[in-house]
Amino acid sequence: MNNYNYHQLHDILAVTVSYNNFEGLKSLCENLLSQSLKPKKIFVVDNASEDDTPKIKELFPEFVIYKRLPKNLGADGGYYYALSFAYKISDFIFTTDDDTLYQKDALHELFFGFLELEKKFCVGAVRCAWEGFEGNEPKEVFSSVWTGVLFRSAVLKVVGFPRKDFFIYGGDDEFFTRMTKKGFKFFLIPSAKYLSRPSGHKAQYSVFGRKISFYPDDFRLYYSIRNETFIYSRIKRKDFLKVLRRILILSLIIRDKNKVKTIFEGFFDGIFGILGENKKYSTKR
Protein backbone atom coordinates (compact mmCIF):
# COMPACT_ATOMS: atom_id res chain seq x y z
CA MET A 1 0.00 0.00 0.00
CA ASN A 2 2.96 2.33 0.41
CA ASN A 3 3.54 2.63 -3.35
CA TYR A 4 1.09 5.52 -3.51
CA ASN A 5 2.33 9.09 -3.33
CA TYR A 6 -0.49 10.47 -1.24
CA HIS A 7 0.78 14.02 -1.52
CA GLN A 8 -0.15 13.87 -5.21
CA LEU A 9 -3.52 12.21 -4.66
CA HIS A 10 -6.07 13.65 -2.32
CA ASP A 11 -6.44 16.13 0.48
CA ILE A 12 -7.90 15.07 3.82
CA LEU A 13 -9.84 17.49 5.97
CA ALA A 14 -10.45 16.52 9.59
CA VAL A 15 -13.77 17.61 11.08
CA THR A 16 -14.89 17.81 14.70
CA VAL A 17 -17.72 19.36 16.70
CA SER A 18 -16.75 20.71 20.11
CA TYR A 19 -18.51 22.03 23.18
CA ASN A 20 -16.67 23.21 26.32
CA ASN A 21 -13.71 20.88 25.81
CA PHE A 22 -10.77 23.14 25.03
CA GLU A 23 -8.12 20.84 26.54
CA GLY A 24 -9.45 17.80 24.71
CA LEU A 25 -9.60 19.73 21.46
CA LYS A 26 -6.03 20.92 21.94
CA SER A 27 -4.85 17.33 22.48
CA LEU A 28 -6.72 16.21 19.37
CA CYS A 29 -5.03 18.86 17.22
CA GLU A 30 -1.62 17.87 18.56
CA ASN A 31 -2.41 14.22 17.91
CA LEU A 32 -3.48 14.83 14.31
CA LEU A 33 -0.40 16.92 13.63
CA SER A 34 1.76 14.02 14.86
CA GLN A 35 0.14 11.56 12.43
CA SER A 36 2.41 10.03 9.81
CA LEU A 37 -0.21 11.14 7.30
CA LYS A 38 -1.49 14.52 8.45
CA PRO A 39 -4.80 16.05 7.42
CA LYS A 40 -4.32 19.34 5.61
CA LYS A 41 -6.60 21.14 8.09
CA ILE A 42 -9.09 20.52 10.86
CA PHE A 43 -12.47 22.22 10.70
CA VAL A 44 -13.64 22.92 14.26
CA VAL A 45 -17.33 23.66 14.72
CA ASP A 46 -17.77 25.25 18.13
CA ASN A 47 -21.26 24.66 19.54
CA ALA A 48 -21.30 28.01 21.39
CA SER A 49 -18.80 26.91 24.04
CA GLU A 50 -18.33 28.91 27.21
CA ASP A 51 -14.72 27.92 27.89
CA ASP A 52 -11.50 28.74 26.01
CA THR A 53 -12.47 26.88 22.84
CA PRO A 54 -12.22 30.01 20.60
CA LYS A 55 -8.49 30.18 21.46
CA ILE A 56 -7.86 26.98 19.49
CA LYS A 57 -7.44 29.06 16.33
CA GLU A 58 -4.72 31.13 18.02
CA LEU A 59 -2.83 28.01 19.08
CA PHE A 60 -2.93 26.38 15.64
CA PRO A 61 -3.41 29.28 13.18
CA GLU A 62 -2.20 27.34 10.12
CA PHE A 63 -4.06 24.13 10.93
CA VAL A 64 -7.45 25.10 12.34
CA ILE A 65 -10.46 26.39 10.43
CA TYR A 66 -12.75 27.66 13.17
CA LYS A 67 -16.47 28.36 13.11
CA ARG A 68 -18.45 29.31 16.17
CA LEU A 69 -22.18 28.64 16.02
CA PRO A 70 -24.53 31.22 17.60
CA LYS A 71 -26.18 28.53 19.75
CA ASN A 72 -25.63 24.89 20.68
CA LEU A 73 -27.16 22.86 17.84
CA GLY A 74 -26.18 19.55 19.41
CA ALA A 75 -23.66 17.14 17.91
CA ASP A 76 -25.91 16.30 14.97
CA GLY A 77 -26.63 19.91 14.13
CA GLY A 78 -22.90 20.57 14.41
CA TYR A 79 -21.95 17.73 12.07
CA TYR A 80 -24.62 18.81 9.59
CA TYR A 81 -23.00 22.23 9.47
CA ALA A 82 -19.46 20.82 9.38
CA LEU A 83 -20.02 18.36 6.55
CA SER A 84 -22.07 20.78 4.45
CA PHE A 85 -18.95 22.96 4.47
CA ALA A 86 -16.22 20.32 4.35
CA TYR A 87 -17.36 18.41 1.27
CA LYS A 88 -16.92 21.53 -0.88
CA ILE A 89 -13.21 21.96 -0.15
CA SER A 90 -11.72 18.48 0.29
CA ASP A 91 -11.72 15.09 -1.45
CA PHE A 92 -11.70 13.15 1.82
CA ILE A 93 -13.22 13.93 5.22
CA PHE A 94 -12.05 12.44 8.51
CA THR A 95 -14.64 12.80 11.27
CA THR A 96 -13.65 12.63 14.91
CA ASP A 97 -14.98 13.51 18.34
CA ASP A 98 -13.03 16.18 20.18
CA ASP A 99 -12.04 13.80 23.00
CA THR A 100 -10.45 10.97 21.00
CA LEU A 101 -6.80 10.30 20.17
CA TYR A 102 -5.31 7.92 17.61
CA GLN A 103 -2.24 5.80 17.10
CA LYS A 104 0.41 7.52 14.98
CA ASP A 105 -0.31 5.64 11.76
CA ALA A 106 -4.10 5.55 12.08
CA LEU A 107 -4.92 8.04 9.35
CA HIS A 108 -2.27 6.57 7.05
CA GLU A 109 -3.74 3.09 7.48
CA LEU A 110 -7.28 4.35 6.92
CA PHE A 111 -6.36 6.22 3.76
CA PHE A 112 -4.40 3.46 2.08
CA GLY A 113 -6.85 0.86 3.32
CA PHE A 114 -9.58 2.84 1.58
CA LEU A 115 -7.63 2.98 -1.69
CA GLU A 116 -6.93 -0.74 -1.65
CA LEU A 117 -10.54 -1.67 -0.93
CA GLU A 118 -11.74 0.74 -3.57
CA LYS A 119 -10.10 -1.45 -6.23
CA LYS A 120 -12.71 -4.14 -5.53
CA PHE A 121 -15.69 -2.42 -3.95
CA CYS A 122 -17.79 0.73 -4.09
CA VAL A 123 -16.39 2.02 -0.81
CA GLY A 124 -18.14 4.83 0.98
CA ALA A 125 -16.13 4.93 4.20
CA VAL A 126 -13.62 3.19 6.44
CA ARG A 127 -13.30 3.43 10.20
CA CYS A 128 -10.76 2.87 12.96
CA ALA A 129 -10.70 -0.20 15.17
CA TRP A 130 -10.36 -0.07 18.92
CA GLU A 131 -7.40 -1.19 21.00
CA GLY A 132 -7.70 -4.91 21.61
CA PHE A 133 -9.63 -5.55 18.39
CA GLU A 134 -8.89 -9.06 17.17
CA GLY A 135 -8.36 -9.64 13.48
CA ASN A 136 -6.05 -8.51 10.71
CA GLU A 137 -8.31 -8.21 7.68
CA PRO A 138 -10.74 -5.39 6.88
CA LYS A 139 -14.21 -6.19 8.19
CA GLU A 140 -17.41 -4.96 6.60
CA VAL A 141 -19.62 -2.97 8.95
CA PHE A 142 -22.93 -1.23 8.39
CA SER A 143 -22.90 1.68 10.80
CA SER A 144 -20.59 3.64 13.06
CA VAL A 145 -20.13 6.56 15.39
CA TRP A 146 -18.56 9.72 13.93
CA THR A 147 -15.23 9.09 15.61
CA GLY A 148 -12.39 7.81 13.48
CA VAL A 149 -14.18 7.59 10.11
CA LEU A 150 -12.72 8.51 6.72
CA PHE A 151 -14.97 8.89 3.68
CA ARG A 152 -15.03 10.48 0.27
CA SER A 153 -16.71 13.87 0.07
CA ALA A 154 -18.47 12.69 -3.11
CA VAL A 155 -20.51 10.27 -0.99
CA LEU A 156 -22.41 13.22 0.45
CA LYS A 157 -23.68 14.15 -3.00
CA VAL A 158 -25.43 10.77 -3.13
CA VAL A 159 -26.32 10.16 0.52
CA GLY A 160 -27.01 13.69 1.66
CA PHE A 161 -26.04 15.26 4.99
CA PRO A 162 -26.61 14.16 8.60
CA ARG A 163 -30.05 14.83 10.07
CA LYS A 164 -29.70 17.91 12.22
CA ASP A 165 -33.14 17.31 13.75
CA PHE A 166 -31.74 14.43 15.82
CA PHE A 167 -29.95 17.14 17.86
CA ILE A 168 -27.75 14.71 19.78
CA TYR A 169 -27.24 10.92 19.59
CA GLY A 170 -28.10 8.66 16.71
CA GLY A 171 -27.33 10.99 13.82
CA ASP A 172 -24.15 9.08 13.01
CA ASP A 173 -25.94 5.72 13.07
CA GLU A 174 -28.68 7.04 10.78
CA PHE A 175 -26.20 8.62 8.36
CA PHE A 176 -23.92 5.60 7.95
CA THR A 177 -26.85 3.21 7.77
CA ARG A 178 -28.27 5.40 5.00
CA MET A 179 -24.89 5.27 3.25
CA THR A 180 -24.79 1.47 3.23
CA LYS A 181 -28.42 1.28 2.07
CA LYS A 182 -27.40 3.43 -0.90
CA GLY A 183 -24.99 0.66 -1.94
CA PHE A 184 -21.72 1.93 -0.49
CA LYS A 185 -19.49 -0.53 1.36
CA PHE A 186 -18.21 0.39 4.82
CA PHE A 187 -15.17 -1.29 6.35
CA LEU A 188 -13.35 -1.37 9.66
CA ILE A 189 -9.55 -1.26 9.21
CA PRO A 190 -7.86 -3.27 12.01
CA SER A 191 -4.44 -1.63 11.51
CA ALA A 192 -5.92 1.84 12.17
CA LYS A 193 -6.59 2.12 15.88
CA TYR A 194 -7.73 4.53 18.51
CA LEU A 195 -5.12 5.48 21.04
CA SER A 196 -7.88 6.36 23.46
CA ARG A 197 -11.65 6.58 23.50
CA PRO A 198 -13.69 8.34 26.17
CA SER A 199 -15.69 6.10 28.46
CA GLY A 200 -18.78 8.18 27.79
CA HIS A 201 -21.62 9.16 30.10
CA LYS A 202 -23.40 5.83 30.41
CA ALA A 203 -24.32 3.80 33.44
CA GLN A 204 -24.91 0.05 33.38
CA TYR A 205 -27.26 -2.46 34.92
CA SER A 206 -26.70 -6.20 34.89
CA VAL A 207 -29.90 -8.15 34.17
CA PHE A 208 -29.70 -11.95 34.16
CA GLY A 209 -26.01 -11.73 33.40
CA ARG A 210 -26.45 -9.28 30.54
CA LYS A 211 -25.42 -5.64 30.75
CA ILE A 212 -27.83 -2.90 29.77
CA SER A 213 -26.35 0.57 29.40
CA PHE A 214 -28.17 3.89 29.46
CA TYR A 215 -27.59 7.59 30.08
CA PRO A 216 -28.48 8.43 33.69
CA ASP A 217 -29.22 12.13 33.16
CA ASP A 218 -32.60 13.02 31.66
CA PHE A 219 -31.17 15.16 28.86
CA ARG A 220 -29.08 12.38 27.33
CA LEU A 221 -31.59 9.68 28.20
CA TYR A 222 -34.43 11.40 26.34
CA TYR A 223 -32.55 12.03 23.09
CA SER A 224 -30.88 8.62 23.02
CA ILE A 225 -34.20 6.79 23.51
CA ARG A 226 -36.10 9.04 21.11
CA ASN A 227 -33.60 8.84 18.26
CA GLU A 228 -32.93 5.13 18.72
CA THR A 229 -36.68 4.47 18.61
CA PHE A 230 -37.04 6.58 15.48
CA ILE A 231 -34.21 4.76 13.70
CA TYR A 232 -35.31 1.25 14.61
CA SER A 233 -39.00 1.84 13.95
CA ARG A 234 -38.34 3.24 10.48
CA ILE A 235 -34.91 2.24 9.18
CA LYS A 236 -33.77 -0.89 11.04
CA ARG A 237 -37.19 -2.40 11.52
CA LYS A 238 -36.04 -6.01 11.77
CA ASP A 239 -34.34 -5.20 15.08
CA PHE A 240 -37.07 -2.98 16.49
CA LEU A 241 -38.32 -5.64 18.92
CA LYS A 242 -34.85 -5.83 20.49
CA VAL A 243 -34.92 -2.09 21.13
CA LEU A 244 -38.46 -2.26 22.47
CA ARG A 245 -37.46 -5.04 24.85
CA ARG A 246 -34.48 -3.04 26.12
CA ILE A 247 -36.66 0.02 26.71
CA LEU A 248 -39.23 -2.03 28.62
CA ILE A 249 -36.52 -3.64 30.78
CA LEU A 250 -35.03 -0.22 31.53
CA SER A 251 -38.41 1.12 32.58
CA LEU A 252 -38.82 -1.81 34.98
CA ILE A 253 -35.38 -1.77 36.60
CA ILE A 254 -35.02 2.02 36.95
CA ARG A 255 -36.90 3.01 40.09
CA ASP A 256 -36.82 6.75 39.46
CA LYS A 257 -40.32 7.67 38.23
CA ASN A 258 -39.08 10.80 36.50
CA LYS A 259 -36.57 8.79 34.49
CA VAL A 260 -39.20 6.25 33.54
CA LYS A 261 -41.37 9.14 32.35
CA THR A 262 -38.40 10.44 30.33
CA ILE A 263 -37.93 7.02 28.73
CA PHE A 264 -41.54 6.83 27.60
CA GLU A 265 -41.58 10.44 26.41
CA GLY A 266 -38.54 9.66 24.28
CA PHE A 267 -40.08 6.43 23.04
CA PHE A 268 -43.40 7.95 21.95
CA ASP A 269 -41.74 11.01 20.37
CA GLY A 270 -39.54 8.61 18.41
CA ILE A 271 -42.53 6.52 17.32
CA PHE A 272 -44.43 9.59 16.11
CA GLY A 273 -41.35 11.23 14.57
CA ILE A 274 -41.33 14.27 16.84
CA LEU A 275 -37.71 15.34 16.39
CA GLY A 276 -35.67 18.50 16.74
CA GLU A 277 -34.59 20.13 19.99
CA ASN A 278 -37.04 19.49 22.81
CA LYS A 279 -37.03 22.57 25.02
CA LYS A 280 -37.87 20.44 28.03
CA TYR A 281 -34.58 18.56 27.53
CA SER A 282 -32.35 21.35 26.32
CA THR A 283 -29.81 21.14 29.16
CA LYS A 284 -26.31 21.82 27.89
CA ARG A 285 -24.54 18.63 26.92
N, C-alpha and C positions, 0 to 999 in steps of 0.2 A: 504493500500500500504506500510505501514511502517514495515511489517513483514519480508521484505527482509533484509538481511545483505549485503549491497552493497559493503562493503570492501572485501567480499569473492566472488564477482561476476565479475565485469568488471572494467577496467580502462577507464577513460575519459581523452582525450587529447583535450585541447582547442587550437584553431588555429585562427590566425589573420594575416592580411596583413596590413602593416603600411607604411606611407610615410609622413615624416616631421610632426609628431604629437606625440612628446615625452611625453608631459604632459597628453594627452589623453590616451596614451598607459600605462603610469604609473598608472593612475586612474583605468583603466581596470584591470590591474594586482592586484591592491589592492582590487578591487571589487570581483574578482574571488576568491581571498584568503579568503575573508570574507563570502563566500557562505557556507551554512550549509552542502552541498555536494560539496567538492572542486575537481576540475580537478587535475590529478596528476602532469601535467605540462601544460605550454602554449608554443606553437611553434609560434614564431614571425618571419615572413618573412618581411624583411626590403627592400622596393623597392628603394634602393640606396638613402636613406634620406640624407639631408644636415644639419640636426639639431642634437640634442643630442640622437637620437634614439639608437645608438650602446651602450649607457650607461645603457640601460634597463637590460642587462645581469648582470652588476655590482650591480645594485640595488636589483635584485631578482635572485641571482646565483643558488639557489636550485630549482627555479620554472620555469625559462625561458630557453627554447631552442632557440637559436638565429641564424638566417641565413641571411646574407646580400647579396642581389643580385647585380651583377656588373652593372646593369642598371635598370631603371624603366620599368618593364614589364606590368604595369597597374594592376588593381585589379584582372582581370581574369587570367593574366599570373602568378600573385602572388599566387592565390588560386590553380591554376594547380600545381605549384611547392609544395605548402604546403600540399595538399591532397595526392599527389603522394608519399610524405614522411610519412605523418601521418598514413595512413592506414596500414603501415607495422608494426607499433609499438604499436597500441592501438585498443581495441575492439570497442570503441565509440569515435566519433569526435564531438566536439562542435565548430561550426563556429561562429565568431563574428567580427563585425567591430571594429576598434580600438578606436571609439568614442562613444561607447554605454555602459551603465551600467545596472545592473539588480537587481531586488529585491532579498533579502537574500536567499529565498528558491527557486529561479527560476530553478536552475540546478537540485535540488532535485526533484522538481515537474515534470520537463521534463523527468528525468531518470525513475522515477517510473511510470509516465504516459505512457512512452514507453513500459515498461514491462507489464503493465496491458493490454494495447491495443494489444500487441503482442500475447496475449492468444487467441484472436479472429481473428486477421487480419495479413496479411503479411505486416508488418510495415517497411517502409524504413526510415522515419524520423518524428520528431515532432518539433514544433517551439513554441517560446514564443508568448504571446499575448501582446497587448499594454495597457497602463494605460487607463482605461475608457471602455475597451472591455466589452460588455454585453453578459452574458451567463456563464453557469457553466459546461457544458458538452464539451468534446473534439469535435472539428469540423473538418471535412475532408476538406482539401485544396489541391490545385493541383500545386502550385508553391510558391515561397518565395524569399526573399532576403537572403543573407548569414547570416545576423545578428540573433543570438539567435536560431540556429537550431542544433539539436542533431540527429545524425544518426549512424547506424552501419557501421563500416569500410568495412564489407563484401559486402555492397551495391555497393561499387566502383568496385568490381570484376565483377559485372553484368552490371552496368550502364556505367562504364568508368569514366574518369576524366573531369573536366570542360574544356571548349574550351578556350585555351589561345589566339586564334586568334581574340576573341572579344575585347581584350585589356582592355577596361573598359566599364561597363554597359551592362547588359543583360545576362552575363554569368551565373549568379545565376538562373535567370528565365529559361534559356535553360536547365541547369543541372537538376533542380528539376522537370521541365516538362518532361524531358526524363526519370527521375526516375519513375514518376507516369505512363508514357506510358509503362514502362517495367513491370507494375503490382504491384508496391509497393504502399501501402497506406501512406498518408501524413496527419498528424493531427496537428491542433493548440490546445495547452493546455492552457485553460483560467487561471488556477491557477499559471502558470509560466509567470511572467510579466517583461517587461522592467521597469527599474527605470527611465531611460531617453533615448531618441532617438534624434539624431541630426536633426535639421530642414532641412538640406540638402542645395543644391545650386540652387534650383529652383525658378523661378518667376512664377507668375500666371496672366492670363487674365480671365475676366468674359465675356462670350459670351452668350447672351440670358439667363442669369441666371445660366449658367453652367460654372464651372471653368476649364480652360485648363492650365496645368502646363508645363513648359519647362525650359531647362537650358539656361540662357542668354549668357554665353560665348561660343564662336565658338567651342572650344575644346570639351566641354561636349555635346554641342548641336549635333555636327556631329556624335560622337560615339553613343549617345543615339538613334538618329533617324536611323542611319545605322543598328545597332544591333536589334532594335525593328522591323524594316522593314524585316530584314532577318528572324527573328523568326516567325513573323506573316505571311510571304509569303510562309514559308516552313513547319512550325511545328504547328502553331495555325491558320490554314487557314480560319476556319469558322469565325474568328474575324478580318480578314485582312481588310475588308471594313471599320470597325470602326477606325482602325489605319490610313488608307488612308484618311478618312474624317478629322481626327484630324490634320494630316500633311497639308492637303489643307487649313484648317481653320487657322492654324498657319502661313502659307505662306501669307495669305490674311491680317491678323491683325498685323503682324510684319512689320513695315515700313522700317526697315533697310535692304537695298538691299543685303548687304554682308551676313546677317543672312539668308535671303531667299535663297541665293545661297548655303549656307552651308546646309540648310535643304534639298534642292534638290540633292546636292552632296551625302549626307548621304543616302537619299532615293534610288537613282539609284545604289549606291555601294551595298546597302543592297539587292536590287532586283537581281543584277547580282552576288551576293556572293563575292564581293571584300572585304575581311576581313584583319585582321592583323593591325599592327600599320601604320597609314597614316602619313607620314612625314610632310605633310602640317598641320596636327592637332596634333602635338606631344608636345604641350605645357605641362609643368609639371602640374599634377593634384593637 
